[in-house]
Amino acid sequence: MCKGFVAFATFGVIALGTTSILPDRAEARCYTFKASHNGTDMFNPEGGAAGTARNKLLYSIEAWKREKRKNRVRIGKIRTRCGDWYMKYLLPHKTCTARARVCG
């Protein structure tokens, strides 16, 4: 009886160890994409730097899809964050960063 319990306990520890080492399939297929843009909104009152950062992000996701030959991917919420204004070349500029999680 004792040998059977030791063998069962050993098998249980090995099974738990291997499942914790292997990554979750859904987790292994998701990637975080990030793109930034440094620009002025002086000529685009709707927020050119944020929109350009978002467009760069979507372009990099499309390039990744073509490279990996994926037809369908799930794109999570695109979050855009912009920094403070600063002067560069006598024009007001700001840096915006767009980030999204892509699974596919």
Backbone torsions as a table, in degrees:
resi	resn	phi	psi	omega
1	MET	NA	-39.2	-177.7
2	CYS	-69.9	-38.8	179.4
3	LYS	-65.8	-38.2	178.3
4	GLY	-64.0	-40.3	179.2
5	PHE	-66.7	-40.9	179.3
6	VAL	-64.6	-41.6	178.9
7	ALA	-64.9	-42.0	179.5
8	PHE	-65.9	-41.3	179.7
9	ALA	-66.2	-40.1	178.3
10	THR	-64.2	-44.0	178.2
11	PHE	-61.8	-40.1	179.2
12	GLY	-63.8	-41.3	178.9
13	VAL	-66.5	-41.2	178.6
14	ILE	-64.7	-42.7	180.0
15	ALA	-63.9	-42.1	178.1
16	LEU	-65.7	-39.3	-179.9
17	GLY	-65.0	-40.4	-178.5
18	THR	-73.4	-33.0	179.3
19	THR	-72.5	-29.4	179.3
20	SER	-78.0	-22.9	179.3
21	ILE	-78.5	-38.2	-176.9
22	LEU	-74.3	133.5	179.2
23	PRO	-73.8	154.4	175.8
24	ASP	-67.0	138.8	-176.0
25	ARG	-62.5	-41.0	179.6
26	ALA	-67.5	-36.1	179.7
27	GLU	-70.3	-35.6	-176.3
28	ALA	-71.5	-19.8	-176.6
29	ARG	-98.7	3.2	-178.5
30	CYS	-105.2	139.9	-179.2
31	TYR	-132.7	151.5	176.4
32	THR	-104.2	123.9	178.2
33	PHE	-104.6	146.2	-176.8
34	LYS	-143.5	136.7	176.5
35	ALA	-143.2	146.1	179.5
36	SER	-132.4	158.7	178.5
37	HIS	-143.8	136.0	178.0
38	ASN	-112.9	112.6	-177.2
39	GLY	-160.7	178.1	179.8
40	THR	-102.8	146.7	175.7
41	ASP	-103.2	11.6	-175.3
42	MET	-63.1	-36.4	-177.0
43	PHE	-97.3	-3.3	180.0
44	ASN	-135.0	93.5	-174.3
45	PRO	-67.9	-15.8	179.2
46	GLU	-81.0	4.3	178.7
47	GLY	96.5	70.4	-175.6
48	GLY	-67.2	-38.4	-176.6
49	ALA	-67.8	-40.9	179.5
50	ALA	-67.9	-42.0	179.1
51	GLY	-66.9	-37.5	178.7
52	THR	-68.4	-39.0	176.6
53	ALA	-62.3	-40.8	178.0
54	ARG	-64.4	-42.8	178.9
55	ASN	-64.7	-39.4	176.9
56	LYS	-62.9	-39.3	178.5
57	LEU	-63.6	-47.1	180.0
58	LEU	-64.6	-35.8	177.4
59	TYR	-65.6	-41.2	179.6
60	SER	-68.2	-33.0	176.3
61	ILE	-67.3	-41.8	177.7
62	GLU	-63.4	-40.7	177.5
63	ALA	-64.1	-39.4	178.0
64	TRP	-64.9	-40.3	178.0
65	LYS	-62.2	-41.9	178.3
66	ARG	-66.2	-40.9	-179.2
67	GLU	-65.1	-42.2	-178.1
68	LYS	-88.4	-2.3	-180.0
69	ARG	56.3	49.5	177.9
70	LYS	-105.6	134.7	179.6
71	ASN	-88.1	-43.1	-176.1
72	ARG	-124.2	131.6	172.9
73	VAL	-135.9	155.9	174.9
74	ARG	-101.8	121.6	178.5
75	ILE	-103.2	122.7	178.2
76	GLY	-73.8	-173.1	-179.0
77	LYS	-63.3	132.2	178.3
78	ILE	-87.5	118.4	-179.5
79	ARG	-104.7	127.8	179.6
80	THR	-116.0	131.2	-179.8
81	ARG	-130.4	130.6	-179.2
82	CYS	-116.2	145.1	178.6
83	GLY	-86.7	-169.5	-179.5
84	ASP	-77.5	161.7	176.9
85	TRP	-74.2	145.3	172.2
86	TYR	-147.1	161.4	-177.1
87	MET	-96.1	133.1	176.7
88	LYS	-146.5	127.1	-178.2
89	TYR	55.4	37.7	178.9
90	LEU	63.7	19.0	176.7
91	LEU	-124.7	146.4	177.0
92	PRO	-74.8	129.5	-179.8
93	HIS	-125.5	160.5	168.8
94	LYS	-151.4	155.7	-180.0
95	THR	-104.4	126.3	178.5
96	CYS	-117.6	141.6	179.9
97	THR	-124.0	131.7	176.1
98	ALA	-113.2	139.5	-177.2
99	ARG	-140.6	140.9	177.9
100	ALA	-150.9	151.4	175.9
101	ARG	-100.4	129.0	-176.2
102	VAL	-120.1	128.4	177.8
103	CYS	-120.5	135.9	179.4
104	GLY	179.0	NA	NA
